[in-house]
Amino acid sequence: QVQLVESGGGLVQAGGSLRLSCAASGRTFRTYAMGWFRQAPGKEREFVAAISGSGVVTNLANSVKDRFTISRDNAKNTVYLQMNSLKPEDTAVYYCALQPFNRVVETSPRQYANWGQGTQVTVSS
């Protein structure tokens, strides 16, 4: 069973940057696509980015495509979300999860599993 732990959230001013990390346990990490989602108060959880098991293929939401980058280091069992040019509307709890069929095209939270506990990102204006 893969367990996921996010870190790296915090408070940042608009225009600033943060890098989130998601550390995974287990030997099968590289076989799964990994995704980042976020959920703001009163809103549904929304897709942010996904990356294939090999790290070659990525998929990013249109709202973050020009500002965020997803990457992974399979030797460290870790996936990253580099967030630049942050905006107040990026404020949310950010979660990572795995896509058990290595499908980066999946953007529905229901297609992901083994959710981490989340890390809060707050962007002040």
Backbone torsions as a table, in degrees:
resi	resn	phi	psi	omega
1	GLN	NA	123.7	179.9
2	VAL	-84.0	130.1	174.5
3	GLN	-112.1	141.9	-174.5
4	LEU	-121.5	136.9	179.6
5	VAL	-132.7	117.9	178.6
6	GLU	-89.2	153.9	174.2
7	SER	-156.1	168.7	175.0
8	GLY	104.4	-4.8	178.1
9	GLY	-70.4	172.3	179.1
10	GLY	165.7	-168.2	179.5
11	LEU	-102.9	129.6	-178.7
12	VAL	-143.0	150.5	176.7
13	GLN	-77.9	154.6	176.2
14	ALA	-54.5	137.2	-176.8
15	GLY	92.4	-10.9	-178.7
16	GLY	-83.3	-175.0	-176.6
17	SER	-132.4	152.9	171.9
18	LEU	-144.7	152.2	171.5
19	ARG	-122.3	120.0	176.7
20	LEU	-93.0	146.9	176.4
21	SER	-123.9	149.4	175.8
22	CYS	-134.1	109.6	-178.5
23	ALA	-95.8	134.1	-176.7
24	ALA	-116.1	144.1	171.9
25	SER	-95.2	163.5	174.4
26	GLY	99.6	153.3	-174.5
27	ARG	-87.6	-8.9	-173.5
28	THR	-100.1	15.0	-175.1
29	PHE	-53.1	-42.7	-172.9
30	ARG	-70.8	-10.6	-179.4
31	THR	-86.5	-9.2	-176.0
32	TYR	-108.5	140.7	161.8
33	ALA	-70.0	153.0	179.4
34	MET	-124.3	144.1	-179.1
35	GLY	-129.6	154.0	171.0
36	TRP	-114.7	135.2	175.5
37	PHE	-128.8	165.7	175.3
38	ARG	-142.9	154.2	-179.9
39	GLN	-141.6	118.0	176.4
40	ALA	-92.1	157.1	-179.8
41	PRO	-55.0	130.2	177.7
42	GLY	77.4	4.5	-178.8
43	LYS	-119.7	161.9	177.7
44	GLU	-76.6	157.1	176.0
45	ARG	-68.4	132.4	-175.9
46	GLU	-124.9	149.3	179.5
47	PHE	-69.2	139.7	176.2
48	VAL	-116.5	-52.8	-175.2
49	ALA	-162.8	157.2	175.4
50	ALA	-145.5	156.3	-179.4
51	ILE	-142.2	141.3	-178.8
52	SER	-70.7	166.3	-179.2
53	GLY	-57.7	-36.8	179.9
54	SER	-79.2	-18.2	-176.7
55	GLY	87.5	1.1	-175.0
56	VAL	-80.4	-36.9	-174.4
57	VAL	-108.7	133.8	177.3
58	THR	-129.4	161.1	178.4
59	ASN	-144.0	125.0	-179.3
60	LEU	-125.8	144.5	175.6
61	ALA	-63.9	148.4	-178.1
62	ASN	-58.6	-33.0	-176.4
63	SER	-69.1	-16.3	-177.2
64	VAL	-124.8	-1.1	-169.0
65	LYS	-56.1	-36.6	-176.6
66	ASP	-90.5	-0.7	-173.1
67	ARG	-125.9	-28.6	-175.8
68	PHE	-109.5	152.1	175.4
69	THR	-134.4	135.3	175.1
70	ILE	-108.8	140.4	178.6
71	SER	-150.0	170.2	178.3
72	ARG	-149.0	154.5	175.3
73	ASP	-126.0	100.7	-175.7
74	ASN	-69.0	-25.1	176.5
75	ALA	-67.2	-26.7	179.1
76	LYS	-105.2	3.5	-177.9
77	ASN	51.3	46.3	-175.1
78	THR	-137.3	140.2	172.8
79	VAL	-118.0	145.0	-174.7
80	TYR	-121.5	153.4	170.2
81	LEU	-130.6	107.3	176.7
82	GLN	-88.7	121.4	-176.2
83	MET	-117.6	115.8	179.3
84	ASN	-114.9	163.7	178.0
85	SER	49.2	48.5	-175.3
86	LEU	-64.9	146.8	-178.9
87	LYS	-121.5	156.7	177.1
88	PRO	-55.2	-32.7	179.8
89	GLU	-71.9	-6.1	173.1
90	ASP	-82.4	-7.0	179.8
91	THR	-61.1	125.1	-177.2
92	ALA	-178.9	171.7	165.8
93	VAL	-89.0	129.2	-177.5
94	TYR	-104.3	132.7	-177.7
95	TYR	-122.9	146.9	168.5
96	CYS	-111.5	156.1	-179.2
97	ALA	-157.2	163.6	179.8
98	LEU	-107.1	149.2	177.5
99	GLN	-107.0	105.5	-167.8
100	PRO	-65.9	-15.4	-178.8
101	PHE	-107.4	13.1	175.5
102	ASN	59.7	36.9	-177.8
103	ARG	-106.7	102.2	-178.3
104	VAL	-74.5	-13.4	179.8
105	VAL	-76.1	-14.1	-179.1
106	GLU	-72.9	128.0	-179.5
107	THR	-121.6	-3.1	178.3
108	SER	-85.1	132.9	177.0
109	PRO	-56.5	-26.9	-177.9
110	ARG	-68.1	-16.1	179.3
111	GLN	-92.3	6.3	-178.4
112	TYR	-119.6	159.8	-174.9
113	ALA	-143.0	172.7	173.8
114	ASN	58.1	48.9	-175.8
115	TRP	-63.0	142.3	171.8
116	GLY	-78.6	-178.3	-176.1
117	GLN	-84.2	-13.1	177.4
118	GLY	93.9	155.8	175.5
119	THR	-137.1	133.5	-174.4
120	GLN	-80.2	131.6	172.4
121	VAL	-119.7	123.8	179.2
122	THR	-124.4	124.3	-179.6
123	VAL	-113.7	118.4	-178.8
124	SER	-92.7	148.9	-178.8
125	SER	-90.1	NA	NA
